[in-house]
Amino acid sequence: MSDVLLATEGTYPYTLGGVSAWADRLIRGLADQRFTVYAVVANPGGTPRYALPENVDRLLMVPLWGTDCHEEFSWNPQMSWNLGVRKSFQRDFLPAYEAFLTACLRAAEARLDEALEALRVMAAFAERGNMKYALRHAKTWDILRSRLSEHPLFRHLNLFEAVDIGKLLYRYLAPLAFPVPEARIYHASAAAFCALPLMMAKERYHRPLLVTEHGVYYRERLLSIGRMERAAPYRYFLSSLYGLVVRLVYQAADSVAPVAKFNALWEQKLGVPPERIHPIPNGVDPRAFHITRNPGSGNQPLRLVMIARIDPLKDIHTAIRAMRSLYEIQGNHPELAGITLTIYGPAPDQAYEASCRDLVRAYRLENVVRFAGPTDDVNGALNSGDIAVMSSSSEGFPYAAVEAVMAGRPIVATNVGGMSEIVQPPYGILVPPRRPRELADAITRLAANRGQLAALGRLGRERMLAEFTLDRFLERYRAWYNAWASEGERGHERRDRETV
C-alpha cells in the first residue's frame, strides 16, 4: 500500500507545465514517501515526459478520450453484462444516472447529497458491470432525451447536440470504471474529475482526501467555455457539470491546500469552510535558479524573456500586442531601440500557436518576437533576458514567476491568481490582464531605469529566498501529509473495529 495516491488530470507525468513540475518536485522531494500516480489523460497514446522517481510504486493511466471502450485500459477485470448486472443496471444504475443528470441540469440549485449518492451507485455498478454498455444503452439515452426535453434551455436541441451532451457524460464518468487502490492518503491535484474515484476510495477505506488547487479549476474551465464556438445550451451544460463536480469534491475534501491565497476566495465562495483551507505556496530550488548575468548589463538592446507554454490561458496574444506598442514608440524612447521578446515553452495547442505566429506576421514582428520552444535550461533562458514578462489571463501560484525572480530578473506580469504574492515593487510591476498597452507601459518604465535592473533583480531574489524555496515547500507538505496520515490511521482503525 502506498503512502500517497496522487491523482492528476491532463498533467503529470504526460505533459510539461506548472502542475507537472509541482508533482515531480513533490514526489522527488518527499523520497521517504511511497506514491501511486493516478493519471487522468486525454488519450491512451501519450508518452510520459517525466521519468518516474524510484518512490513511485505504480502509474495508473485513465484515458478519457481516444478509446471506444475505457475498460480496455482498466486494471479492473470486471466487464460483465450477465443477468445479475443487467438487473442492477435497471434497478441501480438508471435511477442513479437520472439523478446525476438532473443535478447537472439544476446547476447551482442541485442537491449535493443526491448527486453524491448517484455517484456512489454508479461507481459500485462500474466495479462489477460494464460501464460502456450502461452509458450507451438505449434506456440511458432515453433518460437523457427525456430530461433534456423537460428543460426550457434544452428542449429545442437537435439530435447532434443532445448526442454531444451524452458523450460528455460518457467520457467524464469514465474514471468511475477505474477503481482506486487503498492508500494512506488520497491527494487530488485539482478539484476535478480525477478526484471522483478518490472520493469513492475515501469512503471505502476511511482514508483522508486532500486537494491542492493551482489555477482555480472551475474558474479556468469557465474561461475555456467562454472561448468555445458552441451553442449556448452545450456551454451551459458543460459549466453546470464542472460546477457540480467541483462542489462535490470540495464537500468531500478533508483539507484543501491552494497554492495561492487568491484561490481561497474562490474555494470559500464554492462552499469550502475557511478552517479546511491551508495555503501551501510553491517553492523552487535556489541552486537551480540563480544569477549568471546581471540584467541590463552590456550595450546590446534590451531582451525580454517569457517562460510559458503556448496556451490561451497564458494569453500570448497580449504579449505580442504589447511588443507592437513598444515597437511603435521606439522613436521616442531610445532605451527601447531593438528590444526583443523570446518565448520559451511547449505548444500543446497547435491552433493557438498558429494564431500567435499569424499575429506576429500581421504586425511584422518576425524579428522582434521569437518562439524558442521548450528548453531544458530554464535558468539559462532567464539569464539571457533582462526583464521577465508574463501576460497570463489565469494563474495559480506560477513557478515561472518565482523562477524568474529567483534568477534575478525584474518582472512585469498580469495581476491574476497568486501573482501579487510573488510580484511586488520595486522589482516587479503588475498590470491588469488583457491590457497590452498597460503591459507595454510597465516594460517601458523598467527599461527607462536600465542601470537599476541588476539591483532590483537582487532584491527580488532575496525575497524569494526568504519565502518561496523548495525546502520550505517540502516542509509544509510533509507536515500536511503527516498530520492527515495520523488522522487517517485513526479513521481506519475505527472502521476495522466497526467491521468486527
N, C-alpha and C positions, 0 to 999 in steps of 0.2 A: 504494500500500500504506500503510495506517495504521500509526502507531507503536504504538497500543494498541487491541486489540479487547476491549471491556469487556462482559461478559455479566451480565445482571441477571435476576432471577426474581420476577415479581409486584411490581416496584417501579419504578425509573426507566425511562423518563420518564412512565409512565402513572398512577402513584399518588403521593400525598403520604406523607411519613413519613421516619424517620431514615435509612434506607438510600438513599432517593431524594435526600435533602438531601446526604448524603455524596457520592454520584455527581456531583451537579450542582456541588458545590464543588470536587471533584477535577478535573473536566473544565475548568471555567471557570478555576480557579487555575493549571492547567498549560496555559496558552494556546499554548505553543510545541509542544505535542504534538498530533498528529492522532489522533482517536479514531473507531472504528466502534463503535456500540452494538448489541449482540445481545440483544434484549429478549424473554424468555420471558414470555408473558402468559396470563391465564385465557381470554380470548376475543378475537376479532379486531375487536370493535366499539368498543374503547376509544379515547379521545382523549388525546393527551399532555397532562399537566398542567404540564410544564416546556417552555419554549421552548429548543430545542437551540442551544447556542453555535456560533459560526462554525467552531470547530475540530473539529466532528463531521462527518466525511465522509459517513457513511451511518447510517441507522437501519434495522435488520433486525428485523422482528417475527415471533415464533414463537408462534402460538396453540396452547395445549394442549386447550382445550375450545371450545365454541361453534361448532364446524365439523364436518361429517361427514367431510371429506377435508382433511387437513393440507396436502397438496401443492398445493391451490388457492392457498395463500399463500406457497408456496416460490419462491425465486429459482432453484431447480434445475429446469430444464425436463424432466428425465427423469421420465416417468410410464409407462414402458413395461411391457408384460406379454407380450412376444413369446416365441418359443420359447427363445431363449438365457436370458432372465430366468426363465422357468418352470423350466428345468433348474437354474439357480443357486438358485432357491427351494428345490427339492428337495434339492440337493447341499449347499448352504451355509447358507441361511437357517434351515431347520427344525432342523438339529443345533445351530446357534448359539442359537436361541430356546429350545430344550430345555435347553441348558447354563446359560443365564442364569436361566431359571425355576427350575432345580434349585438354583442358587446362592441365589436368593431364599428358597427353602423351607428351606435349610440354615441360614439366618441367620448367626450368629456363626461357624459351622463352615465357611462357604463358602470355597472356594479363590479368592482374588482373581485369580490369574493366569488361571484358566479363565474367570471372569466377564469379565475384560478382553478376552480373546481373542474371546469371544462377542460383545461389543460391537463389536469391530473388524470382525468378519464382517458383522454386521447393518448397520453403518454403510456398509461397502463395497457391500453389496447395495442400500441405500437410494439410493446415488448413481446407480445405473443401472436400478433397478427401481421398483416401485410398492409402497410400504410399506403403503398402505391394503389392497390386495389380500392382501399377505403376512400381515398381522396379523389379517385377517378370514377367511382361508382355512380351509376345513373341517379340513385337516390340522393347522393351527396349533391350532385348538380341540381337536382330538383329543389332541394332546400335552398341552394344559392339563388336560383332564379326566383323562387317564391319570396325570399326575404328582400331581395333587391327590388322586386316589383312593388313591394309594400312601402318602400321608402320614397318620399317625393323627389329626392335628388336623383334616384337611380331607376325610376320606373320607366323612363324612356331610353334606357341604354339599348344599343343594338347588341346582337349576339356576340360580335367580336369583342366588344368592350367588357361584356359580362364574363366571357372566357378569360380575358386578361386578369380580371379580379380573382377568378377561381385559380388561375395559375399562381398568382401571388401567394395565396394561402397554401397551395400545394408545395411551393418552394420553401416558404418561410417556416412552415410547420415541420419541415424535413428533419431538423435536429432531434425531434422527439423520437425518431426511429434509431437514434444512436445513443444507447444508454451510457450513462457516466459511471465509471468505476468508483469505488469508495476511495476517499482521500481524507486527510485530517482537516484540510481547509479547502473550500471551493472559492476560487478567485476569478471573477469576470473582469476582463479589461475594458468593458463598456456595458452600460445598461441597455443591452441589445438582445437580439435573438440568440446569440451564443450563450446567454445566461439562462435561457428557459430550461434546458436539461439540467443545469446546475441547481435550479430551484427544486426540481423533482428529486435530485440526489440529496439535497439538504434535508428534505422531509423524510426520505427513506433511511438515511444513515445518521440523522441527527447531528450533522456537522455544520459549522458556520458558513455562511455565504458572504463574501466580501466583494465589493465592486470598486474599481478605480475608474474615474471619469477623466478623460483627456480633453478633447474638444467635447462640449456637451452633445451627446449623441443625438438627442431629439432636435436640438437647435440646428445641427448640421444637416439632419435629414430634411428639415423644413426648408433650409436654404437650397438643398438639392432639388426638392419637389418644385420650388418656385421657378427653377430653370427649365423644368420639363415642358415640352410641347405636347401635352396630352390634354384630353378633355377634363373639365372640372370635376366630374364625379370620380374619375380614376384618381386624380390627385387628392381629392377629399378622402377617399377610402385609404389611400396609402398613408396620409398624415394621421388618420384615425388609428390605423393599425400600429404605426410606430408609437403614437402616444399611449395606446393601451399597453403595449409591451413594456415601454419604459416605466410606466407607473406600476405595473406588476412587479418588475424587477426591483424598483425602489422599495416597494412594500415588503418584499421578501428579504432584502439585504439586511444583514445584521449590522454592517458598518459600511459607509461609503467614504472613499478617500479621493476627493477631487484633487487634481494636480494644481489647481488654482482656486483662490478664494472666490473669484468671479463665478466659477461653476456652482459653488454652494448656493448662490442666489437662485439659480435655475432649479437646483435639486430641492430646495425648500419649497419653491413655488409648485413643484410637481409632487409634493407630498412627503419628502424625507424630513423627519423631525431633526431639528438642529443638533440634538445630543448624539445623533448617529452619524454626523458628518465630521470627518477628521482629515483636513487637507494635508497632503504629503507632496511637496513640490519636487520636481525633477532635479537631478544634480548631474554634473559632469566631472570627469577626471581632470584636474588642473595640469597633470603631467602630459595629457594628450592634447590640451589646448593651451597654448602659451604664445608669447610674443617672440617671433623670429625676425620681424621687420617692423620698425616703427611706422605707424600710419602717417602719411603726409611727408615722409622723407623723400629726398631726391627732387629732381626737377621735372619729372615726367608728368603728364596730365593726371588728374585725379581718377582713380579707378574705384568704381562701386562694385560690391560683390553681394550676391544673394545665394543662399543655400536653401533650396526649396524644390520639391517635386513640381512638375508642370501640371497643375491641377486647378480647377476652378476655385476651390477654397483658398488657394494661395494668391488668387487674383493677379496673375502675371500681367494681365491687360493694363491694370492701373499703373504698374511699374513702367511698362512700355510707354504709356501716355505721359507719365512724368518725365521720362527721358526725352520725349518730343518737346515738352515745355522747356527743359534745360537746354536742349539743342537750339531752340529758337531764341533764347535770351543770352547766348554766349557773347554776342557782340557788346552787350552792356555789362557783362560780368567776366572779366578776363580770367578769374580763378576757375571758371567752368570750361575754358577752352580745351577741346579734345577729350572731355570727360566720357567715360565708357561704363557700361554695366555688363558684368559677366554673371550668368546664372548657372549654378551647378546643381544638378539634380536629375532624377529619372523622370520619364514622361509616360506614366501608365495610361493616361487618357490621350490617345493619339489624335482624336478630333480636336481636343482643346489645344494640344501642342501645335497642330496645323493652324488653328486660328491665331495663336500667338505669333507664329512665323509670318502669317499673312499680314498681321498688323504691323510688324516690323518693316516688311516690304512696302506696305501702303504709306508709311511715314518716312520711308527712305532712310532707315536707321540701321542698315545692314552692317555698317562699320562702327556702330555705336553700341548696339545690344548683341551680345553673343551668348548662344546656348552651348555650354561646355559639356553637358551630360553628367552622369554620376561620377563621383570621384572617391577614391579610397583615402585620399589625403585631404580631409576637410580642413585641418589646421593650416596646411599649406595653401589651400584655396583661400581661406580667410585672410591669411597674411599677405596674399598677393594683392589684396584690396586695401583701400584707405578708409572707406566708410561702408558699413554693412547696411543693407536695405531689406525690409520685409513689408510686403503690401497685402497681407492676408485679409480675407473677409471673415475668417473664423479661426480661432486657435484655442488650444488648451493652455499649457504652460510650455511653450515651444523650446525644444532642445536647440534649434537653430539660433535662437536669440541668446540663450545662455552661452552657447559655444562661441558665438561671435564676440560677445562682451568679454568672456574669459580669455579669448585670443587678443584682447586689447584693441578691438575695433569700436570706435564710436558708432552709434547706430541710429537710424531713422526707421520707425516702424508704425504700423497702424494700431490704434488703440482698441484691440479686440481681445476677448478672453482674459488670460492672465498676463498679457503683455505688460501692463502697467506695473506688475510686481517685479518685472525684470528691468524694463527700460525706464530709467529715471534721469532727470537732469543732474549734473551738467553733461554727462557722457552720452545721453540719449534724448531723442525728441520723438514724441508721439503725435500722430495726426489721425483724423477720422478716417475710417475705411472708405474706399471708392472715391477718394478725392485726389486725383493725380496732381492738380495744381498745388494743393497744400503739401503733398509729398515732395514735389519739386522745390517749393519754397523752403522746406525744412532742410533739404540737402544743400541748398544754396547758403543757408545760414552757417552750416558746419563748414562748407567749403571756404567761406569767407574768413574763417579762422584756422586756416591750414596749419599754421605754426603751433596751434594748441591741440591738434588732434592726438599726438602721442601722449600728452599729459592727461587728456580726457580718457583715452583708452586705458591708461594705468589706473585711473580712479574707478572705472567700470570693473576692471579685473579684480581690484581689491574688494569690491562689494560682492562679486560672485564667490570669491574665496571665503568670505565671511558667512555666506548664506546658502549657496547652491552647489556644494561639492558632492561628488559621488559617494564619499564616505558618509556624509550626513543623510543622504537619500537612503542608503542601505541600512543605516542605524534605525531610521524611522520605520522602514518596512519590517526589519527584524523584530522590533518591539511590537508592531501591529500584529504580525503573524504569531509571535509567542503568546500574546495576550489572548488571541482568539483560539489558538490551538488548545490552550488550557481550558477555555470555556467549552470548546468542542468535545474534549475528553469527558468533561462532567456531563454534558448532554448525552454522549454516547453511553456512559455508564448508567444514566437514568433509564435509557431505552432498554439496555440489557436487563436491568432489574425488573422493569415492567413486563418484558417478554417472558422472564422466568415466572 
